[in-house]
Amino acid sequence: MAAAQWPETPFIPKQAQPKSAELFESIIGNTSEVVAQHILSSRLPPIAADSVIHDNGCGTLQVTSELFTPTPKNPSPPSNVTVHATDSNAYQISAASAKALSNNWPVQTAVMKAQELTFPSDFFTHSFTNFVIMGLDNRPLAAEQIYRTLKPGGTAIVVTWAFMPHDIPLKKAHLATRSENKKLRIQWGDDLLLESTLSEFYREGGFEEQKVDIRPFEVWHEVKDLKAWAEGLWSFLGDTEEGWSKEDEERWEEAIKIIVEEVEKEDAYVKTEDGKGGKLRFIAHVGLATK
Protein backbone atom coordinates (compact mmCIF):
# COMPACT_ATOMS: atom_id res chain seq x y z
CA MET A 1 0.00 0.00 0.00
CA ALA A 2 1.47 3.33 -1.03
CA ALA A 3 2.08 5.96 1.61
CA ALA A 4 -0.42 8.80 1.70
CA GLN A 5 0.82 11.92 -0.06
CA TRP A 6 0.14 14.89 2.19
CA PRO A 7 0.32 18.36 0.62
CA GLU A 8 3.45 20.27 1.54
CA THR A 9 3.12 23.19 3.90
CA PRO A 10 3.96 26.38 1.97
CA PHE A 11 7.33 27.84 2.89
CA ILE A 12 7.17 31.13 4.78
CA PRO A 13 10.29 33.18 5.60
CA LYS A 14 10.98 33.39 9.33
CA GLN A 15 10.91 37.21 9.08
CA ALA A 16 7.45 37.33 7.47
CA GLN A 17 4.62 38.64 9.62
CA PRO A 18 1.27 36.80 9.48
CA LYS A 19 -1.11 38.34 6.97
CA SER A 20 -4.06 40.00 8.64
CA ALA A 21 -6.40 42.95 8.32
CA GLU A 22 -4.34 44.66 11.03
CA LEU A 23 -1.11 44.21 9.06
CA PHE A 24 -2.68 45.64 5.91
CA GLU A 25 -4.05 48.60 7.85
CA SER A 26 -0.53 49.29 9.16
CA ILE A 27 0.54 49.73 5.53
CA ILE A 28 -2.18 52.17 4.45
CA GLY A 29 -3.19 53.50 7.86
CA ASN A 30 -6.58 55.18 8.07
CA THR A 31 -6.43 56.42 4.47
CA SER A 32 -9.65 54.58 3.59
CA GLU A 33 -11.49 56.22 6.48
CA VAL A 34 -10.14 59.67 5.57
CA VAL A 35 -11.30 59.24 1.97
CA ALA A 36 -14.74 58.19 3.22
CA GLN A 37 -14.84 61.27 5.48
CA HIS A 38 -14.02 63.44 2.47
CA ILE A 39 -16.78 61.89 0.37
CA LEU A 40 -19.42 62.26 3.06
CA SER A 41 -18.45 65.79 4.07
CA SER A 42 -17.41 67.35 0.75
CA ARG A 43 -18.73 65.38 -2.22
CA LEU A 44 -22.18 64.16 -1.19
CA PRO A 45 -25.23 66.00 0.15
CA PRO A 46 -26.31 64.84 3.62
CA ILE A 47 -27.55 61.26 3.60
CA ALA A 48 -31.35 61.42 3.69
CA ALA A 49 -33.50 59.54 6.17
CA ASP A 50 -34.65 56.10 5.00
CA SER A 51 -31.69 55.72 2.63
CA VAL A 52 -30.66 52.18 1.71
CA ILE A 53 -26.89 51.99 1.41
CA HIS A 54 -24.54 49.34 0.03
CA ASP A 55 -21.01 49.10 1.46
CA ASN A 56 -19.62 46.94 -1.35
CA GLY A 57 -16.38 45.17 -0.51
CA CYS A 58 -16.83 46.53 2.99
CA GLY A 59 -13.68 45.16 4.63
CA THR A 60 -14.00 46.00 8.32
CA LEU A 61 -16.63 48.72 7.73
CA GLN A 62 -14.29 51.64 7.07
CA VAL A 63 -16.97 53.45 5.02
CA THR A 64 -19.89 52.50 7.26
CA SER A 65 -17.99 53.62 10.36
CA GLU A 66 -17.61 57.11 8.92
CA LEU A 67 -21.27 57.18 7.92
CA PHE A 68 -22.23 56.91 11.59
CA THR A 69 -19.52 59.27 12.88
CA PRO A 70 -20.84 62.80 13.63
CA THR A 71 -19.19 65.64 11.68
CA PRO A 72 -19.68 69.44 11.65
CA LYS A 73 -21.69 69.06 8.45
CA ASN A 74 -23.66 66.09 9.77
CA PRO A 75 -23.70 66.40 13.59
CA SER A 76 -26.21 63.57 13.88
CA PRO A 77 -25.94 60.24 12.04
CA PRO A 78 -28.60 59.75 9.35
CA SER A 79 -31.85 58.39 10.75
CA ASN A 80 -33.68 55.26 9.70
CA VAL A 81 -31.03 54.24 7.21
CA THR A 82 -30.21 50.64 6.40
CA VAL A 83 -26.72 49.55 5.42
CA HIS A 84 -25.98 46.29 3.61
CA ALA A 85 -22.29 45.47 4.00
CA THR A 86 -20.87 42.75 1.76
CA ASP A 87 -17.43 41.31 1.14
CA SER A 88 -16.10 38.16 -0.50
CA ASN A 89 -13.86 37.51 2.52
CA ALA A 90 -15.63 35.68 5.33
CA TYR A 91 -13.07 36.82 7.90
CA GLN A 92 -13.71 40.46 7.01
CA ILE A 93 -17.46 39.93 7.29
CA SER A 94 -17.03 38.31 10.69
CA ALA A 95 -15.11 41.35 11.92
CA ALA A 96 -17.62 43.71 10.27
CA SER A 97 -20.55 41.96 11.93
CA ALA A 98 -18.91 42.20 15.34
CA LYS A 99 -18.17 45.91 14.87
CA ALA A 100 -21.73 46.68 13.76
CA LEU A 101 -23.17 44.72 16.68
CA SER A 102 -20.94 46.39 19.27
CA ASN A 103 -21.93 49.85 17.98
CA ASN A 104 -25.62 49.00 17.53
CA TRP A 105 -25.52 50.14 13.89
CA PRO A 106 -28.36 49.17 11.49
CA VAL A 107 -26.08 47.03 9.34
CA GLN A 108 -26.82 43.72 7.65
CA THR A 109 -23.73 41.77 6.61
CA ALA A 110 -23.23 38.98 4.09
CA VAL A 111 -20.42 37.17 2.35
CA MET A 112 -20.92 38.14 -1.28
CA LYS A 113 -18.75 38.81 -4.31
CA ALA A 114 -19.05 42.21 -5.97
CA GLN A 115 -19.57 40.38 -9.28
CA GLU A 116 -22.43 38.26 -7.90
CA LEU A 117 -24.71 40.58 -5.93
CA THR A 118 -28.00 38.95 -4.97
CA PHE A 119 -29.91 42.15 -4.15
CA PRO A 120 -32.97 43.16 -6.20
CA SER A 121 -32.61 45.64 -9.04
CA ASP A 122 -33.16 49.35 -8.25
CA PHE A 123 -32.59 48.71 -4.53
CA PHE A 124 -29.94 51.11 -3.17
CA THR A 125 -29.94 54.89 -2.87
CA HIS A 126 -26.15 54.88 -2.44
CA SER A 127 -23.51 52.34 -3.39
CA PHE A 128 -19.96 52.66 -2.02
CA THR A 129 -17.21 50.58 -3.63
CA ASN A 130 -14.00 51.93 -2.14
CA PHE A 131 -10.62 50.43 -3.10
CA VAL A 132 -12.19 47.20 -4.31
CA ILE A 133 -12.12 47.02 -8.10
CA MET A 134 -8.31 46.90 -8.35
CA GLY A 135 -8.40 43.35 -7.00
CA LEU A 136 -11.34 42.02 -9.04
CA ASP A 137 -10.93 39.43 -11.79
CA ASN A 138 -14.05 40.55 -13.68
CA ARG A 139 -14.45 44.29 -13.29
CA PRO A 140 -17.14 44.76 -15.99
CA LEU A 141 -19.45 42.32 -14.23
CA ALA A 142 -18.98 44.12 -10.91
CA ALA A 143 -19.75 47.43 -12.62
CA GLU A 144 -22.95 46.00 -14.09
CA GLN A 145 -24.03 44.75 -10.67
CA ILE A 146 -23.49 48.16 -9.09
CA TYR A 147 -25.61 49.78 -11.80
CA ARG A 148 -28.33 47.12 -11.64
CA THR A 149 -28.82 47.34 -7.87
CA LEU A 150 -28.81 51.15 -7.74
CA LYS A 151 -32.11 53.04 -7.81
CA PRO A 152 -32.70 55.54 -10.63
CA GLY A 153 -31.32 58.82 -9.32
CA GLY A 154 -29.08 56.95 -6.88
CA THR A 155 -25.36 57.59 -6.49
CA ALA A 156 -22.56 55.10 -7.11
CA ILE A 157 -19.33 56.04 -5.35
CA VAL A 158 -16.29 54.15 -6.61
CA VAL A 159 -12.76 54.88 -5.38
CA THR A 160 -9.43 53.63 -6.72
CA TRP A 161 -5.84 54.59 -6.06
CA ALA A 162 -4.13 57.09 -8.34
CA PHE A 163 -0.79 56.89 -6.51
CA MET A 164 0.56 54.58 -3.82
CA PRO A 165 3.99 55.42 -2.38
CA HIS A 166 4.90 51.76 -2.04
CA ASP A 167 4.11 50.74 -5.63
CA ILE A 168 7.50 51.39 -7.29
CA PRO A 169 9.67 50.56 -4.22
CA LEU A 170 7.92 47.19 -3.88
CA LYS A 171 8.46 46.35 -7.54
CA LYS A 172 12.13 47.37 -7.40
CA ALA A 173 12.73 45.14 -4.37
CA HIS A 174 11.02 42.29 -6.21
CA LEU A 175 13.08 42.70 -9.39
CA ALA A 176 16.37 43.10 -7.52
CA THR A 177 16.02 39.97 -5.39
CA ARG A 178 14.35 37.52 -7.78
CA SER A 179 14.60 36.10 -11.27
CA GLU A 180 12.83 37.89 -14.12
CA ASN A 181 10.28 35.11 -14.67
CA LYS A 182 8.70 35.52 -11.23
CA LYS A 183 5.69 37.77 -10.72
CA LEU A 184 4.31 39.37 -7.59
CA ARG A 185 1.16 37.65 -6.33
CA ILE A 186 -0.84 40.88 -6.39
CA GLN A 187 -0.38 42.96 -9.54
CA TRP A 188 -1.28 46.48 -8.47
CA GLY A 189 -0.32 49.70 -10.17
CA ASP A 190 0.22 50.42 -13.88
CA ASP A 191 -3.10 50.87 -15.73
CA LEU A 192 -5.09 50.28 -12.54
CA LEU A 193 -3.88 53.67 -11.28
CA LEU A 194 -5.21 55.59 -14.29
CA GLU A 195 -8.33 57.75 -14.09
CA SER A 196 -9.35 56.29 -17.44
CA THR A 197 -9.60 52.84 -15.83
CA LEU A 198 -12.20 54.14 -13.38
CA SER A 199 -14.02 55.99 -16.18
CA GLU A 200 -14.11 52.78 -18.20
CA PHE A 201 -15.45 50.88 -15.18
CA TYR A 202 -18.40 53.26 -14.92
CA ARG A 203 -19.01 53.03 -18.67
CA GLU A 204 -18.98 49.23 -18.59
CA GLY A 205 -21.58 49.32 -15.85
CA GLY A 206 -23.97 51.41 -17.93
CA PHE A 207 -23.46 54.89 -16.46
CA GLU A 208 -23.65 57.84 -18.84
CA GLU A 209 -20.38 59.75 -19.21
CA GLN A 210 -21.96 63.14 -18.43
CA LYS A 211 -23.25 61.77 -15.12
CA VAL A 212 -19.81 60.65 -13.90
CA ASP A 213 -17.59 62.99 -11.85
CA ILE A 214 -14.07 61.80 -10.94
CA ARG A 215 -11.74 63.97 -8.87
CA PRO A 216 -8.38 63.37 -7.14
CA PHE A 217 -8.02 63.44 -3.38
CA GLU A 218 -4.74 63.46 -1.46
CA VAL A 219 -4.30 61.79 1.92
CA TRP A 220 -1.26 61.27 4.17
CA HIS A 221 -0.37 58.30 6.36
CA GLU A 222 2.08 58.78 9.22
CA VAL A 223 4.51 55.95 10.01
CA LYS A 224 6.62 55.99 13.17
CA ASP A 225 9.27 53.62 11.83
CA LEU A 226 9.82 53.36 8.06
CA LYS A 227 11.82 50.12 8.29
CA ALA A 228 9.09 48.45 10.34
CA TRP A 229 6.52 49.69 7.82
CA ALA A 230 8.60 48.24 4.96
CA GLU A 231 8.80 44.88 6.74
CA GLY A 232 5.01 44.81 7.06
CA LEU A 233 4.64 45.81 3.41
CA TRP A 234 6.97 43.07 2.16
CA SER A 235 5.28 40.51 4.43
CA PHE A 236 1.83 41.33 3.06
CA LEU A 237 2.51 42.11 -0.60
CA GLY A 238 5.98 40.73 -1.33
CA ASP A 239 5.20 37.09 -2.09
CA THR A 240 5.08 35.80 -5.66
CA GLU A 241 2.46 33.84 -7.59
CA GLU A 242 4.34 30.68 -6.58
CA GLY A 243 4.60 31.78 -2.95
CA TRP A 244 7.71 32.47 -0.89
CA SER A 245 11.07 30.78 -1.45
CA LYS A 246 14.10 30.00 0.70
CA GLU A 247 15.97 32.69 -1.24
CA ASP A 248 13.37 35.24 -0.13
CA GLU A 249 14.29 34.46 3.46
CA GLU A 250 18.00 34.76 2.70
CA ARG A 251 17.58 38.07 0.86
CA TRP A 252 14.89 39.50 3.14
CA GLU A 253 17.02 42.31 4.56
CA GLU A 254 18.18 43.27 1.08
CA ALA A 255 14.56 43.66 -0.08
CA ILE A 256 13.67 45.74 2.99
CA LYS A 257 16.70 47.98 2.46
CA ILE A 258 15.68 48.63 -1.16
CA ILE A 259 12.11 49.52 -0.18
CA VAL A 260 13.29 51.96 2.50
CA GLU A 261 15.83 53.62 0.20
CA GLU A 262 13.38 53.95 -2.68
CA VAL A 263 10.62 55.40 -0.49
CA GLU A 264 13.05 57.94 0.97
CA LYS A 265 13.86 59.16 -2.55
CA GLU A 266 10.22 60.05 -3.25
CA ASP A 267 8.68 63.48 -2.74
CA ALA A 268 5.70 61.51 -1.46
CA TYR A 269 7.66 60.84 1.74
CA VAL A 270 8.40 63.51 4.34
CA LYS A 271 10.72 62.48 7.18
CA THR A 272 10.03 63.34 10.79
CA GLU A 273 12.72 65.14 12.79
CA ASP A 274 14.03 61.94 14.35
CA GLY A 275 14.65 60.52 10.86
CA LYS A 276 13.10 57.20 11.80
CA GLY A 277 9.60 57.70 10.45
CA GLY A 278 7.65 60.14 8.35
CA LYS A 279 4.50 60.82 6.35
CA LEU A 280 3.51 58.98 3.17
CA ARG A 281 1.32 60.56 0.51
CA PHE A 282 -1.43 58.58 -1.20
CA ILE A 283 -3.71 59.93 -3.95
CA ALA A 284 -7.15 58.50 -4.70
CA HIS A 285 -9.49 58.80 -7.68
CA VAL A 286 -12.90 59.51 -6.13
CA GLY A 287 -15.75 58.86 -8.53
CA LEU A 288 -19.43 59.74 -8.15
CA ALA A 289 -21.99 58.71 -10.75
CA THR A 290 -25.76 59.09 -10.92
CA LYS A 291 -28.01 56.45 -12.43
Secondary structure, 3 states (H helix, E strand, C coil): CCCCCCCCCCCCCCCCCCCCHHHHHHHHCCHHHHHHHHHHHHHCCCCCCCCEEEEECCCCCHHHHHHCCCCCCCCCCCCCCEEEEEECCHHHHHHHHHHHHHHCCCEEEEECCCCCCCCCCCCEEEEEEECCHHHCCCHHHHHHHHHHHEEEEEEEEEEEEEECCCHHHHHHHHHHHCCCCCCECCCCCHHHHCHHHHHHHHHHHCCCHHHEEEEEEEEEEEECCHHHHHHHHHHHHCCECCECCHHHHHCHHHHHHHHHHHHHHCCCEEECCCCCCEEEEEEEEEEEEEC
